[in-house]
Amino acid sequence: MDQKRAVTGKLAERYRGCSGRKKRARILSEVQELTGYNRHYAAWLLRNFGKTRLLQGPQGQSVHLVVGRRNPRRIALRPRKYDQAVKKRLLLLWECFDQMCGKRLVAILPDVLPVLAKREGLNKADPAYQKLLQISAATIDRLLKEPRAKRRLKGLTHTKPSSLLKSSIPIVISSELPVDEPGTFQIDLVGHDGGNPNGHFAFTLDAVELFSGWVEPRILLNKAHRWPKEAMKSVKSCSPIPLKGLHSDNDSAFLNEPLQSWCAAQGIPYTRGRPYHSNDTCYVEQKNFNIVRQAVGYARYETEEEVALLAKLYEALRLLINFFYPSMKLVEKKRVEGRIRKRYDRPKTPARRLLECASIPLPLKLGLRQQLRALDPFVLKRRITRLQTQLLGLVRRKNMKIQYPGPAYPGATERMHRALFG
């Protein structure tokens, strides 16, 4: 527009200075070609360029405008049709019907407005009632834009919806999981994206045995369907507990053909939690932070060298956690006078719980005792610290800024942990 004004202003002087009609016609054609204006508008603009015109403003006031110059924009203030009374009742309906979108909400308004009128004491002849009957889906979304933004869930997740095999996988809630007999594992993925979920990065598959709390972390190069299957093969071969059942959330990394076919071939029952109910995988969700995040932080790990270091770190970490880190197990939870009372058993390591379990075969217990006698927790801790230091060097070379997640755990020196996470 600035270029059009400049061209029109230059040619307006020549246009008004010409005495011949043919010369003015040529200038007019040139302006029309350069600006794309209508011929009648271009002629009016050349005749009146730079002159002041008195116009009426949106509220009846007189406004002086100069033709061809940048003038203050005239805002046409229309009276607001959908006032606060309409928005208040619309917000009430939106909250009542689980914050559905405008296209779905406008479809049920004719059925629910009579109920709302009876509840709110609203007369059907009231302007607010009639406006709600006439409102469109786009207007509903525009009026509810601010409250919807306030209620939007924060954060990102790596879980993607998947309908594959969902109907054939039974749903089990957390209270129905068998926690009194060993053999049932709960699995979940922890993404190492460094705060940026785009591109290629590594994942940790965290497997937790529900009876003893035995932990088996495995590093995955990415989220391809083959890697969770390979990780579960490794968990089955390395864990001293026979794999009798598998439970996960609705992540597409688990609800796929390779893993499901492997579970069916091994005779392992597979169950899943309810969608959008993270408490159905509460056992592994707790370990995701206490074990994985506290050991490797929130950095982005994406190269094969970093994945190899994480694999070595997890080999030492699983031994340290399972044989030397005790945990308490919830024994009883009941409500007393409006308050929840929880009772826990004595702290025991996962290996100790397996050794005291009557259903564990004697050869397995002998193998656990021999492995326990051969392990040195101080050697494991030094190995973990050395691997964390090497991982720190790789992260520093990528010049990444990492957020501090909490106190060092397990075994990292305070100085190294501050350098890695703070």
N, C-alpha and C positions, 0 to 999 in steps of 0.2 A: 504493500500500500504506500509506503514512503517513496518508492521509486515511481509509482504511478502519479503521486502528487507532484514529484519533482518534474516529471515529463510534462504533465498537464500545465503546471505553472509556467514553464519555459515557453511552451507553444501558445499559452493564453495571451501573452504579450504580443506575439506576432499575429495572432488571430484578430485581436481587437485593433491592431494597427493597419491591417489590410483594408484597402478600399474596394478591391474587386471581389465579386462573388465567387469566381472560379478559384481564386487563391485561397479564400476561406474554406471552400469545399475540399481542396487538397489537404489543408491543415487538419480539417475535421476527419478526413479519411485516415490520415497518419496517426492521429490520436486514437481513433477507433481501433486501428491495427495494433498499436503498441500496448494499449491498456485492456482491450476487450470490452470496453463499455458499449452500451446501446447508443446508437447515433443521436437520438434525441437527447439522452442524458449527457452525452459528450458535448453537444452544442450548448446546452444549458450551463454545463460546468465551465466551458471556455468563456462564455459571456459574463458569468458571475464570479469567476475565480478571484478570491481576495476580498470580496464584498461581504459586508456584515448583514446578516438576516436575523430578524426577531421571530423566535418560535415560542410555542407554549410548552412548558415542562410537564412532567408526569403528574405533578400535583397542582397544576393550574398556574404556576408562576411563569414569568416571561424570561426567556433565555436568549442571550445574544450569541450567535454562532457565526464563525467566519468560514465561508465556502472554500473548500480545498485544503484547509489546515486541519491538524490533529486537534480535535475538540474533546472536552470531557464527555465520557460515555453517558448516554441517557439510559438510566435503569428504569424499566417499566415495572413499577411496584404494583403487582396485582394483589387484591385482598386474599388473605389465606383462607382457603376453603375448609381444610381439615385442621381444626383448631385443637387446643389442648384437651378438650373434653372427648373428642374423637380419639386422639392418641392415647389417652388414659385407658379407655375401654378396649382399644385395640391391643394395647400392651397386656391388659388383663387376659384377653383371649389367647394371645401369643404364649404367655407363660403357662396358661392352663393346658394348652395343647402341645406341650413339649417343644416350644420354640420352632415350630415348623416354618417352612419358607412361605413366601407370599402366594405362590401359585397353589399351594395346598390349602392355605388358610382361607383364601377367598372362595374356595369351593364349598366350604362348610359354613360360611357366614349365614346363608339363608336359614339353615337348620338350627344354628346355635344362638342367633340373635334374639328370637323369642324367649329363650331361656334366660339370656342375659338381661333382657328388658324386665322380666319378672323378678329376677334376683336384685337388680339395681333400682327397681322402681322407675324404669324408663318407659315413657309413653311412646307408642309406635309412631305418633305424629311428631315426636321430638326431632329437631334438625339433626342431632347426633345419630339417631337411629337411621334416618333416611340416608345420611352420608355414608354410614357403614354399609348400607345396602348397595350404594353406588361405587364404592371404592374399588380400585383396580389392584392387581397383584404388584405391579411396579410401584404404585404409591405406597402399598403396605411395606415393601422392602425399603423404600426410601425413608419412611417414617420410623422404621425399626432399625435403621442402620447403626445408630449410636448404641442402643442397648445390646444389639447383637455383637458389636465389636467388644463391648465390655465383658461379655460372657464367652468369648471365643477361647478355646483351650490353648494354653501356652505350650511351647516346646514342639519338638518333632519326634517322630517315631520311625523306625526302620520297618515296622510291620506293615505289610500291604495286604489288602483283602484278597482272599482266594476262595473260590467256590469249588475247587478241585478236590474231590473225595470228601468234602465236608459232610455230606449227608450220611456217609457210611462210617464216620468216626463218632463214637458216643461222647456225650458231654458229661463231665464229672466235676462237681464243685469241690472246694478245698476240704470241706467237712466230710466228704465221702471217700477221700483218698485213704488207702491202707497204710497207716503210719505205724502200726504195731507189729508188722512183720517185714523183714528185710527183703529187698528186691525191686521195689518200685522207685523209678528215677523220674525226676522232674527236670526238664531242659528248657533253656532260654538262650537267646542271642544277645550279646553286648557289642554294640558298634563302636569302633575306634575311628571316628570321623573327625575328631578335633574341633567339633562345632560346625563343620561344613558337610552336610549330608550328600553333596554332589560328588560324582566321580567314583573312582575305584578305591576301596579301603578294606582293611581286615575286620573280621568279627571274631569274638570269642564265644564258643559254645560252652555254656556252663551247665553241667549235669550234677544234680544233687540227689543222693539216696535219702528217702524220707525217714526211714527208721533210725539210722545212725548219724545222718548228716555228712556222709562220705561225699567228698567233692572231687569231680573230675573235669577240670577246665581243658579245653582244646582250642587252638587257634585255627581259624579258617582264613584262607587267602581272600575270599570274597563270599558273596551270598548265593553262589551257584548251587543248584540242587544236589550236585554230587558230593559237596564237601560235608554237609550235615550227616549224610549216610556214612562217609568214611570216618568221620569223627565218632559216630556211635559204634562203629565196628571197633575202633580203638578203645573206647570206653568199655565195651563188653569184654575185650580180651585182657585189659589191664586191671579192671576192678576185681577185687576179691569176692564181690557179692554177685551171685547169678542174677542176670537181668530178667526179671519176671513181669515187668510192666513199665510203660513209658507214658508220660503225661507232659503236655506242652500247651502253649497258647495257640492262637489262630494265625501264627506267622506262616506266610507262604513258603518259607524255607523248610518248614516241617510238613505242611499239608501238601505233599507232592508225591508223585509216583515212585521215584527211587527209594525214598525212606520208607514209604508205606509197604512197598513190595518186599523190602528187606525184613521189616518187622513181621510181615505175614509168613515169610519163608522161615524165620527163626522161631515162630510161634510166640511172639511177644505181643500181648494185648496193648493197643494204642488208644489213648483217650485224650481229649482236649478240654480246655476250660471254656467258659462262656465268653462270647465276644464282649469287649469293653469291660471285663471284670478281671482286673489284674490280681485281685486277691485269690483267684482260683489257682494262681501259680505263686503263692506267697512265699513258699520255702525257697525257691530258686531266686526270686526277686530280691530277697534279703541278702543272699550270697553274692549277687551281682555286684553290690557295693562293697560288702565286707571283704570279699576275696579278690575280685577282678579289679575294680576301680582303685582300691587302696594299694594294689601291687603295681599296676601299670599306668594309673592316672587317666587323664582325659585327652591325651595327645592323639594325633592322627598317625596311624601306622598303615603303610600302604606298599612298601617295597618288600621284596623277597628276603632281604637281609634282616629287616625288622621282624618279619614273620618267623624267620628261623630263630632269632634271639628270643622271641616270645615263647616259642615252642620249648626251648631249653629252660626258660624261666618257669614255665608251668610244670615241667617234669620235677623240678625241685620243690616248687610251691605246693603241689598236691601231696607230696610226702610230708612236708612240714606241717601242713594243715591237718591232714588225716591222722597223723601219729602223735602230734605234740601240741595241738591247739584244742583245748577242751571247750565245749559249748554246753549250754543248758537247754533242756527240752521241756516244752510246755506239757504239764501233766494234767492240770485241771483248770477250767475257767467257768466261773459261775457268777451270777448277779446277786449281790447282797445289799439290800436297802438302796437300790438304785445305782449301785456302783459295781463295776466289774472287778472281781477278785481273781488273780491268776496265781497259780502255784507251779513252780518249776522243780525239776529233779536236781540232783547234784551235778556239777559240771563234770563231763567226761569227754574224752576224745572219741572221734568216730571209731577208731580201732578198738578202743576199750569197750565200747558198746557192742561191737560185733563179737568180741571175745567173751562177753557175758551173756550173749544171746543163746538160748537153748536150741534154737532151730538151725544154727550154723553148724555144718559138719565139722568133725574133729580135724580132718586133714587141712581144712581152711584155717582153722584156729592155729594149728601148728605152723603153717606158712606165715601167718600174721606175726606170731611171736618171733620167729626167726628173722623176719624182715625188721621188726622193731629193734631187736638186739643188734642188728647190723647197721642201723642208722645213727648218725650223730647230728643232733639239731644245730650245733654250732657250725659244722661244715656246711649244712644245707643253707643256713642263714648267710654265711659268707659267700656261697655260690650265688644266691639270689641277689645279694648286694652288688656283686661283680657284674652280673648280667644287667641289673638295673642301671649301673654306671655306663655300661656299653650302650644300652638303649638311650640313655641321656645324651651321649655323644652324637648318636645319629639324629636325635631330635634337635639338638643345638645346631647341627650342620644345616638342617632345614629351616633354621631360624623361626621356629614356631613359638607362639605365645600360649602357654598352658595355664589353665585355671587351677588353683590349689584346691584339692577336694577334701582334705582333712588330715588327721594325724597319720604319721608313717605306719604302714602295716603291710606285710609283716617283715621285720628285720632290716629295712632300709635305714641307713644312718640319717640322723636329723639334718646334717649338712647337705647330703646328697638329695634328700627329699625336698628340702627348701629350694635347692637349685633346680630340681625337676618340675616342681609344682608351684613355686612361689616367686 
